[in-house]
Amino acid sequence: MERNNKKILVVDDDIFIRNLLKEFLTLHGYNVECVSNGEDAIALIRTGHYTILNN
């Protein structure tokens, strides 16, 4: 799959869901970061640009 420059942040407290979404989205060419809580998500949002946020 062709990579693109779209960066997605996945926020979920369930590690299984985070890993599943990361694997699926990565296979479809997205750059994915995952965190388990809102506090970590806010810290990353302040330092990075995300095309899509998923909670």
N, CA, C and O atoms as a GROMACS GRO file, in nm:
protein
  220
    1MET      N    1   0.085  -0.118   0.000
    1MET     CA    2   0.000   0.000   0.000
    1MET      C    3   0.089   0.124   0.000
    1MET      O    4   0.192   0.129   0.068
    2GLU      N    5   0.048   0.221  -0.076
    2GLU     CA    6   0.124   0.346  -0.085
    2GLU      C    7   0.111   0.427   0.043
    2GLU      O    8   0.002   0.441   0.098
    3ARG      N    9   0.223   0.478   0.090
    3ARG     CA   10   0.223   0.561   0.211
    3ARG      C   11   0.181   0.702   0.173
    3ARG      O   12   0.206   0.747   0.062
    4ASN      N   13   0.117   0.769   0.265
    4ASN     CA   14   0.083   0.909   0.244
    4ASN      C   15   0.130   0.987   0.366
    4ASN      O   16   0.185   0.929   0.459
    5ASN      N   17   0.109   1.115   0.365
    5ASN     CA   18   0.158   1.197   0.476
    5ASN      C   19   0.050   1.227   0.578
    5ASN      O   20   0.067   1.314   0.664
    6LYS      N   21  -0.062   1.156   0.572
    6LYS     CA   22  -0.169   1.178   0.668
    6LYS      C   23  -0.135   1.110   0.800
    6LYS      O   24  -0.102   0.992   0.805
    7LYS      N   25  -0.144   1.189   0.904
    7LYS     CA   26  -0.107   1.143   1.038
    7LYS      C   27  -0.234   1.130   1.122
    7LYS      O   28  -0.312   1.225   1.133
    8ILE      N   29  -0.253   1.014   1.182
    8ILE     CA   30  -0.374   0.986   1.260
    8ILE      C   31  -0.334   0.958   1.404
    8ILE      O   32  -0.239   0.885   1.431
    9LEU      N   33  -0.411   1.016   1.496
    9LEU     CA   34  -0.393   0.989   1.639
    9LEU      C   35  -0.512   0.907   1.687
    9LEU      O   36  -0.626   0.951   1.678
   10VAL      N   37  -0.484   0.788   1.738
   10VAL     CA   38  -0.587   0.700   1.793
   10VAL      C   39  -0.577   0.706   1.944
   10VAL      O   40  -0.470   0.687   2.002
   11VAL      N   41  -0.691   0.735   2.009
   11VAL     CA   42  -0.697   0.743   2.155
   11VAL      C   43  -0.800   0.643   2.204
   11VAL      O   44  -0.918   0.655   2.175
   12ASP      N   45  -0.755   0.545   2.278
   12ASP     CA   46  -0.846   0.445   2.335
   12ASP      C   47  -0.777   0.380   2.454
   12ASP      O   48  -0.656   0.356   2.452
   13ASP      N   49  -0.855   0.351   2.558
   13ASP     CA   50  -0.794   0.290   2.676
   13ASP      C   51  -0.777   0.139   2.661
   13ASP      O   52  -0.714   0.076   2.746
   14ASP      N   53  -0.830   0.081   2.556
   14ASP     CA   54  -0.820  -0.063   2.531
   14ASP      C   55  -0.704  -0.089   2.435
   14ASP      O   56  -0.708  -0.049   2.319
   15ILE      N   57  -0.601  -0.156   2.484
   15ILE     CA   58  -0.481  -0.180   2.402
   15ILE      C   59  -0.513  -0.264   2.279
   15ILE      O   60  -0.451  -0.244   2.174
   16PHE      N   61  -0.608  -0.356   2.289
   16PHE     CA   62  -0.646  -0.438   2.173
   16PHE      C   63  -0.702  -0.350   2.061
   16PHE      O   64  -0.666  -0.366   1.945
   17ILE      N   65  -0.790  -0.258   2.097
   17ILE     CA   66  -0.849  -0.167   1.998
   17ILE      C   67  -0.741  -0.077   1.937
   17ILE      O   68  -0.738  -0.058   1.816
   18ARG      N   69  -0.653  -0.022   2.022
   18ARG     CA   70  -0.544   0.062   1.971
   18ARG      C   71  -0.459  -0.013   1.870
   18ARG      O   72  -0.430   0.037   1.761
   19ASN      N   73  -0.419  -0.134   1.906
   19ASN     CA   74  -0.333  -0.213   1.817
   19ASN      C   75  -0.405  -0.252   1.688
   19ASN      O   76  -0.346  -0.250   1.581
   20LEU      N   77  -0.532  -0.287   1.699
   20LEU     CA   78  -0.610  -0.325   1.582
   20LEU      C   79  -0.623  -0.207   1.485
   20LEU      O   80  -0.601  -0.222   1.365
   21LEU      N   81  -0.658  -0.090   1.537
   21LEU     CA   82  -0.670   0.029   1.453
   21LEU      C   83  -0.536   0.069   1.392
   21LEU      O   84  -0.529   0.105   1.274
   22LYS      N   85  -0.431   0.062   1.472
   22LYS     CA   86  -0.299   0.098   1.421
   22LYS      C   87  -0.258   0.005   1.307
   22LYS      O   88  -0.209   0.051   1.204
   23GLU      N   89  -0.277  -0.124   1.325
   23GLU     CA   90  -0.240  -0.220   1.222
   23GLU      C   91  -0.321  -0.196   1.094
   23GLU      O   92  -0.264  -0.193   0.984
   24PHE      N   93  -0.451  -0.180   1.107
   24PHE     CA   94  -0.538  -0.158   0.991
   24PHE      C   95  -0.501  -0.030   0.917
   24PHE      O   96  -0.485  -0.030   0.795
   25LEU      N   97  -0.487   0.079   0.991
   25LEU     CA   98  -0.458   0.208   0.928
   25LEU      C   99  -0.318   0.212   0.867
   25LEU      O  100  -0.298   0.271   0.761
   26THR      N  101  -0.222   0.149   0.933
   26THR     CA  102  -0.086   0.143   0.879
   26THR      C  103  -0.084   0.064   0.749
   26THR      O  104  -0.015   0.101   0.654
   27LEU      N  105  -0.160  -0.046   0.744
   27LEU     CA  106  -0.169  -0.124   0.620
   27LEU      C  107  -0.228  -0.043   0.506
   27LEU      O  108  -0.204  -0.073   0.389
   28HIS      N  109  -0.307   0.058   0.539
   28HIS     CA  110  -0.367   0.143   0.438
   28HIS      C  111  -0.286   0.271   0.414
   28HIS      O  112  -0.335   0.366   0.352
   29GLY      N  113  -0.163   0.272   0.464
   29GLY     CA  114  -0.069   0.378   0.430
   29GLY      C  115  -0.065   0.498   0.522
   29GLY      O  116   0.002   0.597   0.490
   30TYR      N  117  -0.134   0.494   0.634
   30TYR     CA  118  -0.135   0.608   0.724
   30TYR      C  119  -0.022   0.600   0.827
   30TYR      O  120   0.023   0.491   0.862
   31ASN      N  121   0.022   0.715   0.873
   31ASN     CA  122   0.116   0.726   0.982
   31ASN      C  123   0.033   0.736   1.110
   31ASN      O  124  -0.039   0.834   1.128
   32VAL      N  125   0.042   0.638   1.198
   32VAL     CA  126  -0.048   0.628   1.313
   32VAL      C  127   0.029   0.636   1.443
   32VAL      O  128   0.132   0.571   1.461
   33GLU      N  129  -0.023   0.717   1.535
   33GLU     CA  130   0.026   0.721   1.672
   33GLU      C  131  -0.091   0.685   1.763
   33GLU      O  132  -0.206   0.722   1.735
   34CYS      N  133  -0.062   0.614   1.870
   34CYS     CA  134  -0.167   0.572   1.962
   34CYS      C  135  -0.133   0.612   2.105
   34CYS      O  136  -0.017   0.607   2.147
   35VAL      N  137  -0.235   0.652   2.178
   35VAL     CA  138  -0.221   0.679   2.321
   35VAL      C  139  -0.342   0.622   2.393
   35VAL      O  140  -0.446   0.596   2.331
   36SER      N  141  -0.329   0.604   2.524
   36SER     CA  142  -0.435   0.539   2.600
   36SER      C  143  -0.526   0.634   2.676
   36SER      O  144  -0.624   0.591   2.737
   37ASN      N  145  -0.495   0.765   2.674
   37ASN     CA  146  -0.579   0.856   2.752
   37ASN      C  147  -0.577   0.998   2.694
   37ASN      O  148  -0.491   1.033   2.614
   38GLY      N  149  -0.674   1.076   2.737
   38GLY     CA  150  -0.689   1.212   2.687
   38GLY      C  151  -0.573   1.303   2.720
   38GLY      O  152  -0.537   1.390   2.641
   39GLU      N  153  -0.515   1.285   2.837
   39GLU     CA  154  -0.402   1.371   2.878
   39GLU      C  155  -0.284   1.354   2.782
   39GLU      O  156  -0.224   1.453   2.739
   40ASP      N  157  -0.252   1.230   2.749
   40ASP     CA  158  -0.143   1.205   2.653
   40ASP      C  159  -0.180   1.256   2.514
   40ASP      O  160  -0.094   1.306   2.441
   41ALA      N  161  -0.306   1.242   2.478
   41ALA     CA  162  -0.352   1.290   2.347
   41ALA      C  163  -0.335   1.441   2.336
   41ALA      O  164  -0.287   1.491   2.235
   42ILE      N  165  -0.374   1.513   2.439
   42ILE     CA  166  -0.362   1.659   2.437
   42ILE      C  167  -0.216   1.700   2.424
   42ILE      O  168  -0.183   1.793   2.350
   43ALA      N  169  -0.128   1.631   2.495
   43ALA     CA  170   0.016   1.663   2.486
   43ALA      C  171   0.066   1.644   2.343
   43ALA      O  172   0.143   1.727   2.293
   44LEU      N  173   0.025   1.535   2.277
   44LEU     CA  174   0.069   1.512   2.139
   44LEU      C  175   0.006   1.611   2.042
   44LEU      O  176   0.072   1.656   1.948
   45ILE      N  177  -0.119   1.644   2.063
   45ILE     CA  178  -0.187   1.739   1.975
   45ILE      C  179  -0.119   1.875   1.980
   45ILE      O  180  -0.110   1.944   1.879
   46ARG      N  181  -0.072   1.912   2.097
   46ARG     CA  182  -0.003   2.040   2.111
   46ARG      C  183   0.129   2.044   2.037
   46ARG      O  184   0.176   2.152   2.000
   47THR      N  185   0.190   1.929   2.015
   47THR     CA  186   0.323   1.926   1.952
   47THR      C  187   0.320   1.878   1.807
   47THR      O  188   0.420   1.890   1.737
   48GLY      N  189   0.208   1.824   1.763
   48GLY     CA  190   0.205   1.769   1.628
   48GLY      C  191   0.080   1.807   1.554
   48GLY      O  192  -0.016   1.859   1.611
   49HIS      N  193   0.082   1.779   1.425
   49HIS     CA  194  -0.034   1.806   1.340
   49HIS      C  195  -0.094   1.672   1.298
   49HIS      O  196  -0.023   1.585   1.246
   50TYR      N  197  -0.222   1.656   1.321
   50TYR     CA  198  -0.290   1.533   1.285
   50TYR      C  199  -0.401   1.562   1.185
   50TYR      O  200  -0.478   1.657   1.202
   51THR      N  201  -0.408   1.480   1.083
   51THR     CA  202  -0.513   1.491   0.983
   51THR      C  203  -0.644   1.442   1.042
   51THR      O  204  -0.750   1.500   1.017
   52ILE      N  205  -0.637   1.334   1.120
   52ILE     CA  206  -0.757   1.272   1.178
   52ILE      C  207  -0.728   1.238   1.323
   52ILE      O  208  -0.619   1.192   1.357
   53LEU      N  209  -0.826   1.262   1.409
   53LEU     CA  210  -0.820   1.220   1.549
   53LEU      C  211  -0.932   1.119   1.569
   53LEU      O  212  -1.045   1.140   1.525
   54ASN      N  213  -0.901   1.010   1.636
   54ASN     CA  214  -1.001   0.905   1.661
   54ASN      C  215  -1.006   0.880   1.810
   54ASN      O  216  -0.902   0.861   1.874
   55ASN      N  217  -1.125   0.880   1.866
   55ASN     CA  218  -1.144   0.850   2.007
   55ASN      C  219  -1.256   0.751   2.019
   55ASN      O  220  -1.290   0.710   2.129
   0.00000   0.00000   0.00000
